[in-house]
Every structure is written in C-alpha cells, then in structure tokens.
Amino acid sequence: MSVPIRSSEITPEHVFFNRRAFLKGLGLAAGSALLASCGPRAVATSAPSDLSGVPEGGTVGAAADELGDALTPFDAVTNYNNYYEFSTNKEAVARLAKDFPTSPWAVEVGGLVNNPKTYDLDDLRAGFTQEERIYRLRCVEAWSMVIPWNGFRLADLLAAAEPTSAATHVKFTTVYAPDQMPGQGVSWYVWPYVEGLRLDEAMNDLTLLATGLYGQDLPPQDGAPLRLVVPWKYGFKSIKAIVKIELVDYEPRSLWMNAAPNEYGFYANVNPEVNHPRWSQASERRIGELGRRDTLPFNGYSDEVAGLYTGMDLRVNFSSPRRLAWSSSAGASTNLPGSRCSPTSEPLRRSPACSGITSPTTSASTLFKTSPSAPASPRWCSWCCRWPVRRSTPSSAGAGPSSCAGRWVSTPSCTFACTCSPSSG
C-alpha cells in the first residue's frame, strides 16, 4: 500500500547529502529559542549552528514536525534510551553502549523472497534513497519525543528482495552479542530481540529503516547502525541493531510478547483509548516539556495508516486477532500447562510459557509457538526446563538440571511443545 507523506517530513536526497549548503542558501535567521521552549509552533527551518538542540556537525531540514512541535534536543535523544540489551536504566545506556562496534555490519535479507541478499551498511546507504523524516516517537511508557531520522523506506528494501506470494509478515532480529551487550545475559528475556510487522505495515510509506539522526550516523545507544522506525506504533516495535530481516508466513512472536503478552501486543498501535494494564495511555509526557499532552490515535498518523486496520476492533486487537491460552491435558497431578490451546482465549503468560513449571524435577509439556512455520529451537525448550532454577542463559536441549525435547502438536493452532523431564543426576 502506498500512502502520501507530508512534504514537511521528507528532505529530498540531494538536500539530505548537502543540507548545510541548502540551509545557508535559505539565509534563515538564528532560532535557538525554538528548541529551548516547549510550546507548539509552525516553523520552516533554522540554521543548525543556531539551534541549541542540534549537535556540533549535525544538520536538520526543519526545526519542527508537521504539527509544529519542536524537535527533541539531540542530548535528550541520545541520553534517554530504552535499550534493554545494555541496561534497564535509560540514563545508563549511552555510557554502556559507547564502545559497541557497529562496523563492519551485515544485514541478511531472506526468507520467502526471490532475491535473498546480505548487505553491508554501505550497500544500504548507496543502494536506497536516503531521506530525512521527522517523526514523533511515542513510548508505551507514556513519554514521547520528536526526532529527525535519516534513512530509507523499508518498502524499497523489500521490493528489491521480491517477496513471494506466501509471505504475510516481516520478522526482524537484533544482533546477539552478550559479550558486548550486558543486558543479554539477563535470563528473564529470550534473546535476541525479535519484532515483526504485517507485510502491508512494512510496505507502508511511513515505515523507515534509520541509519542516522540529526544528520549524523546513529549512535550506538539509539540502535546503530540500523534500526526500524514505525511512528504510529509504540516505540518497542522499533527494533534496534538489526542483523536479519526475514519474510515469513506467520506472525512473529516478539521478545515483549513472550515476556508479558498481556501488556505488549503484536500490533501495538498507539491508542489513547486502550490503557496499559498499569497506566493510562490517554496522555504522554513530551521529553523537554512540563506537564502532559493528549496522545493522538496512531500517534497522529491516522490519515496514513488507519486504513490498514479497517474492520478490526483496535480495543480487542491490541495484540493479535488470535489469542492463545492453555487448556490442561497434563493431568491434575502435575498442575502444569497442557498441550492444547484455544484460538480465542487469553494469550500466553510467560516467555516461553513456562510459568506452570515450578520444579526442575517435574515432567510436563508446555507450548510456546503459534505457527508450524516458525523455527523450532531447542534453546526455547531448555529455557522452559531451566526456568525454575533461574539459570542465566538458555542453552542447547538436554543441558542443565533437566532434559528437554521439542515436537509439533497437531492442534487447531499448530503449536510447538517442549517436554521437560527430571534430571537423572
């Protein structure tokens, strides 16, 4: 689906690569107060050297988004980050990520495509039209920013890959580097970070693969060297440090869906009428402003994307049109998750749905997949079996205090079952 982009949000390629000369030619006056103050305004652009929020050497094509909201200063964008691969402390991420290596970098594009290819970063920059897009970023935690991203349309990359008629979704995977990303040693989450979009969402003109911000390369703490930006969805959908993009025929199950599916769903469209279980989504705190502002449906991008969800009840389908729940078949004596699920009930509770396993000496089956096309990894089974003893890192099947095996279960939802058995030792 192709939708129009507001001209105020796009900087043409020749301007993107020569923006300093462009701004100088405009002869615009100084405007440092534009970013220092907080109220909305309609402004065209301002010389970067005169904008207090723009870094030295940075450039922007406009000082506000299409609604007149000022850009969030560079220092805030680069020092207030959700990036659990490094830390759960937003203000610690920049320090922990500063030496993260982002070159060389390879991105594998494959799956259900006619033209699979592995790109390096130079290929992506040279091969696809680079633009500046000024987008609002709305975090599910009810704070927001306005960021001038640099990058290219995901649709262009997917068109080059030529998805087959079987492809329905796009799956994204972050690099797995626990020696460099200390957060990946935390066993609560199943790493690496995975996210997904429906194919029509991925092909939407707003969907961006970002390689920079404020006219500079992405810093590591903001997802360098390549991250997804989907401005009408909550920020956790915008996966960082991407190394793999796959076309698949199933709905990818993301890290956050596995960790807390009752809070973080597949669609995750910004919706002020659907509250988070622990807080309201009706308003947000714009970083750099005092007070709160109303949250806009689809983060203010309804004109461009609402048509993608025609006929869907967005209050019900926050996570997925298909929700799963356990129905016990393991027997009352074990009181554990069973091997069948219903396509209309509640979602899985814990990644990867091991919440019922309370002892490493208990035998049982537990499910974690929602599609027979999804790859079945022994590491998931090992995670299930290791969960009660809280081991730090999932490992291969058969390791640890109990043995593990996996199999597909022929149920209406075609799920994958992990069987955990007591350790002989």
C-alpha angles and dihedrals in degrees: 000000000000120000131178120259120214109254090229089066099053129070111197117243096251089051092045091058096042104030098138092061090044093055093043089053091054090059092214121180128244116281113172091141090065093076096031093063126065110217123103117260142169110238132155106214142304137214108274094226088060097050113090092204095056117088123237106277092015126123138198133187095213137014096221142029124254090275091056095253114147122245117262108249116261092241091059094044091053100039104042105061140154104214111140092184085076107023145329087230106092093204093051098054097082092053094046094045100044095100097039107132114237100169130101094031131171128196118197116210113190147105118105096010136114094221112042115182142168114226132195119214094260089055091055094048095046098037101050131051110262119218141171113239121186106208137171113239114208116190119209085235088072100255127111146190139193110231133184102221126191119208146087139279116277086216090067092054092047092048089055090052092051104218115224122238089259094063115103104156142028120229121202126197130195123219115274107222110142091168088063100027106056093190091066087071090067107105098206091081130055107234145244101053112250129190135172146197134193109256093248090052090051091050093051113117092238094059108102138188102212124210098168149005133214088015093298135099114278111270115232094251091059095053105279136219098014130002138165121246118196103169099191092056131069113275098253088072090065097085119202137218093020118199101164135038115184132184107219140171097231139062107267115232109226131213092255094046088055094045098046114354093172088063106031119042137185098254097037093175113175104261122167089196095061112067126207109249089251104036145014122271093196093099140020142204112240107215108248095025132098118233127006136288132209116268114237123224109262086006089285096309098102094124091059103040114017090092090065089071102043110152095016122117099227092196090060099033098053088123110019142324086244120055124185135208138177122261111189120245097147092086135256092268092068099036089205136135112285134223101257134066139189121236094220107047137078125318126256113282109215137021111289091001096263097134094116095056103094102164134038088223095062124099117218146128124246131181131223112159129079102195136046088220093062114099114258110226123193087213089072091055091048089051090054092051095043095047097091092055093042097228113189101237133025112238139182125309116281096027127116131022095331139027123248137202134178135212140164114252118215099229130132088266095043097223131178120244128210116203116204119195131187117271115252088221 
